Amino acid sequence: MNYDIIVIGSGIVGLGHAWAAAKRGYSVAVFETNSRPEGASIRNFGMVWPIGQPAGEARKHALRNQQLWEELGKAAGFPVEACGSVFLAHHDDEMAVLREFATAESSSDLELEVLSPAQVLKQMPAANPHGLVGGMFSNSERRVHPPTAIASIVSYLNDVVGIDFYFETSITQVQEGEVVAADGRSWSGDRIIIANGAYYKSLFPEQHRAEHYKICKLQMLLSVPQPAGWNLGPHMASGLTLRHYSAFNVCPSLDHVRQRVSETMPELDRYGIHVMASSTPDGELILGDSHEYGDDIDPFDKDEIDQLVMREIHKVLIIPEPSISRRWSGFYAKHPQSMFTIREIESNLYIVNGFGGNGMSLSLAVSESVIDQWEAAKTWEVSNEPA
Ligand SMILES: Cc1cc2nc3c(=O)[nH]c(=O)nc-3n(C[C@H](O)[C@H](O)[C@H](O)COP(=O)(O)OP(=O)(O)OC[C@H]3O[C@@H](n4cnc5c(N)ncnc54)[C@H](O)[C@@H]3O)c2cc1C
């Protein structure tokens, strides 16, 4: 069987390319090792997060990405909530960063509001008032529930759009327009896209190695459902989170935050911990996270990390039911400089990977640009920029 496009991997990057290609009339097949998507795309916070993307091309992709989630949510029947986000500041240096950021972005596409402690508590009554200095609201962020959204996208693309999905089909070889599964079956495609996320070592490991991707492991927690009527509201990011997203690198006070944390809480730097929270449709809270890279990755999850995440969560949020019902870890591939990479490694064979912690925030728009550029018979070069 020949397809116009073959996609290897059914995470959001693979699904994004499959959707964009099928919308333009191409025949598409998606291959997935597992019986359903089980990678980073179902293990994340569900934060569609323009605020974390640096101004420029990445931000442009992120804002387009947010519109595409809305379109896809409507078509596939899953909620995409316009929840916005609140950064909480419990230290003066964090507040200084938020003010600097709001000033730097005053003429950008982000709509930001610097908040007093009273205004924070109005937006997010669960914010811990103890030591609260203020915060910042952004209305650009969207919320999806990753396991629900990804499962709905697969059903929609399969049942309505007509994309063929081959689950439990691990692709072990790709050669001259053909993909071969572990059981020997093969399919041909005019163009092949490899979107295998953190599992990149299994296909063309040398090309992947040349990109210097780093694998990152994150530990995550899910609270039990909160009492009826209680609502987190927007996504919550803490002052610690400012250290994590390159969008905030433009703020002079960020060095102070980094230095204070490294001097007073080196255990957070050791495990790359900052804290964020998002709510689920069942009233639970998705809480995290940590970042361990490369050889530092422990195959076993560390209770110490969970304890540190919860310690920091309690400093910034008051959660009525803080018991934890689930713990998991997730893995992604991060490019050391770019927000993502797209490479044609042989004629009509592409690797799209390296989105790091931003795949839900960028990949639908990036996939669309890839297919659009192909349509326009240009090259597959899509602009990205340093992470
Ligand atoms: C804990 C965590 C929290 C995050 N939070 C956010 C967030 O809130 N917002 C955000 O924007 N981003 C977030 N991210 C990042 C985001 O989830 C990732 O960037 C994105 O999901 C990567 O998508 P992917 O399709 O490349 O990878 P995956 O979702 O991992 O998909 C790759 C798929 O390829 C399949 N595969 C691999 N090899 C083969 C093969 N040989 N044959 C067939 N199939 C194969 C795998 O089984 C897998 O299903 C988070 C990530 C993690 C881990």
The ligand as an SDF file (V2000), in Angstrom:
LIG
                    3D

 53 58  0  0  0  0  0  0  0  0999 V2000
    5.9550   15.6190   32.1120 C   0  0  0  0  0  0  0  0  0  0  0  0
    5.8910   16.5110   30.9060 C   0  0  0  0  0  0  0  0  0  0  0  0
    5.2060   17.7190   30.9980 C   0  0  0  0  0  0  0  0  0  0  0  0
    5.1200   18.5370   29.8560 C   0  0  0  0  0  0  0  0  0  0  0  0
    4.3060   19.6320   29.8820 N   0  0  0  0  0  0  0  0  0  0  0  0
    4.1030   20.3310   28.7290 C   0  0  0  0  0  0  0  0  0  0  0  0
    3.1400   21.3660   28.6710 C   0  0  0  0  0  0  0  0  0  0  0  0
    2.3740   21.5840   29.6020 O   0  0  0  0  0  0  0  0  0  0  0  0
    3.0770   22.1200   27.5400 N   0  0  0  0  0  0  0  0  0  0  0  0
    3.8570   21.8510   26.4430 C   0  0  0  0  0  0  0  0  0  0  0  0
    3.7880   22.5910   25.4530 O   0  0  0  0  0  0  0  0  0  0  0  0
    4.6900   20.7990   26.4270 N   0  0  0  0  0  0  0  0  0  0  0  0
    4.8300   20.0350   27.5270 C   0  0  0  0  0  0  0  0  0  0  0  0
    5.6790   18.9740   27.5370 N   0  0  0  0  0  0  0  0  0  0  0  0
    6.3990   18.6480   26.3030 C   0  0  0  0  0  0  0  0  0  0  0  0
    5.5210   17.8810   25.3100 C   0  0  0  0  0  0  0  0  0  0  0  0
    4.7430   16.9320   25.9920 O   0  0  0  0  0  0  0  0  0  0  0  0
    6.4200   17.2310   24.2700 C   0  0  0  0  0  0  0  0  0  0  0  0
    7.2380   18.2200   23.6430 O   0  0  0  0  0  0  0  0  0  0  0  0
    5.6140   16.5380   23.1760 C   0  0  0  0  0  0  0  0  0  0  0  0
    4.6060   15.7420   23.7380 O   0  0  0  0  0  0  0  0  0  0  0  0
    6.5250   15.6920   22.2960 C   0  0  0  0  0  0  0  0  0  0  0  0
    5.7100   15.0560   21.3580 O   0  0  0  0  0  0  0  0  0  0  0  0
    6.2960   13.9340   20.4080 P   0  0  0  0  0  0  0  0  0  0  0  0
    5.2180   13.5830   19.4660 O   0  0  0  0  0  0  0  0  0  0  0  0
    7.6080   14.3690   19.8530 O   0  0  0  0  0  0  0  0  0  0  0  0
    6.6710   12.7280   21.3810 O   0  0  0  0  0  0  0  0  0  0  0  0
    5.7690   11.5340   22.0910 P   0  0  0  0  0  0  0  0  0  0  0  0
    4.4960   12.0910   22.5480 O   0  0  0  0  0  0  0  0  0  0  0  0
    6.6670   10.9110   23.0430 O   0  0  0  0  0  0  0  0  0  0  0  0
    5.4570   10.6000   20.8600 O   0  0  0  0  0  0  0  0  0  0  0  0
    6.4140    9.8020   20.2050 C   0  0  0  0  0  0  0  0  0  0  0  0
    5.7000    8.5220   19.7880 C   0  0  0  0  0  0  0  0  0  0  0  0
    6.5030    7.8020   18.8550 O   0  0  0  0  0  0  0  0  0  0  0  0
    6.3010    6.4260   19.0870 C   0  0  0  0  0  0  0  0  0  0  0  0
    7.4250    5.7100   18.4820 N   0  0  0  0  0  0  0  0  0  0  0  0
    8.7350    5.8440   18.8160 C   0  0  0  0  0  0  0  0  0  0  0  0
    9.4930    5.0570   18.0310 N   0  0  0  0  0  0  0  0  0  0  0  0
    8.6330    4.4210   17.1820 C   0  0  0  0  0  0  0  0  0  0  0  0
    8.8300    3.4650   16.1240 C   0  0  0  0  0  0  0  0  0  0  0  0
   10.0410    3.0300   15.7900 N   0  0  0  0  0  0  0  0  0  0  0  0
    7.7390    2.9930   15.4650 N   0  0  0  0  0  0  0  0  0  0  0  0
    6.5000    3.4330   15.7950 C   0  0  0  0  0  0  0  0  0  0  0  0
    6.2670    4.3380   16.8020 N   0  0  0  0  0  0  0  0  0  0  0  0
    7.3250    4.8320   17.4610 C   0  0  0  0  0  0  0  0  0  0  0  0
    6.2770    6.3310   20.6140 C   0  0  0  0  0  0  0  0  0  0  0  0
    5.7070    5.1360   21.0620 O   0  0  0  0  0  0  0  0  0  0  0  0
    5.4650    7.5760   20.9730 C   0  0  0  0  0  0  0  0  0  0  0  0
    4.0740    7.2900   21.0690 O   0  0  0  0  0  0  0  0  0  0  0  0
    5.7980   18.1590   28.6580 C   0  0  0  0  0  0  0  0  0  0  0  0
    6.4920   16.9610   28.6020 C   0  0  0  0  0  0  0  0  0  0  0  0
    6.5320   16.1240   29.7070 C   0  0  0  0  0  0  0  0  0  0  0  0
    7.2700   14.8170   29.6060 C   0  0  0  0  0  0  0  0  0  0  0  0
  1  2  1  0
  2  3  1  0
  2 52  2  0
  3  4  2  0
  4  5  1  0
  4 50  1  0
  5  6  2  0
  6  7  1  0
  6 13  1  0
  7  8  2  0
  7  9  1  0
  9 10  1  0
 10 11  2  0
 10 12  1  0
 12 13  2  0
 13 14  1  0
 14 15  1  0
 14 50  1  0
 15 16  1  0
 16 17  1  0
 16 18  1  0
 18 19  1  0
 18 20  1  0
 20 21  1  0
 20 22  1  0
 22 23  1  0
 23 24  1  0
 24 25  2  0
 24 26  1  0
 24 27  1  0
 27 28  1  0
 28 29  2  0
 28 30  1  0
 28 31  1  0
 31 32  1  0
 32 33  1  0
 33 34  1  0
 33 48  1  0
 34 35  1  0
 35 36  1  0
 35 46  1  0
 36 37  1  0
 36 45  1  0
 37 38  2  0
 38 39  1  0
 39 40  1  0
 39 45  2  0
 40 41  1  0
 40 42  2  0
 42 43  1  0
 43 44  2  0
 44 45  1  0
 46 47  1  0
 46 48  1  0
 48 49  1  0
 50 51  2  0
 51 52  1  0
 52 53  1  0
M  END
$$$$
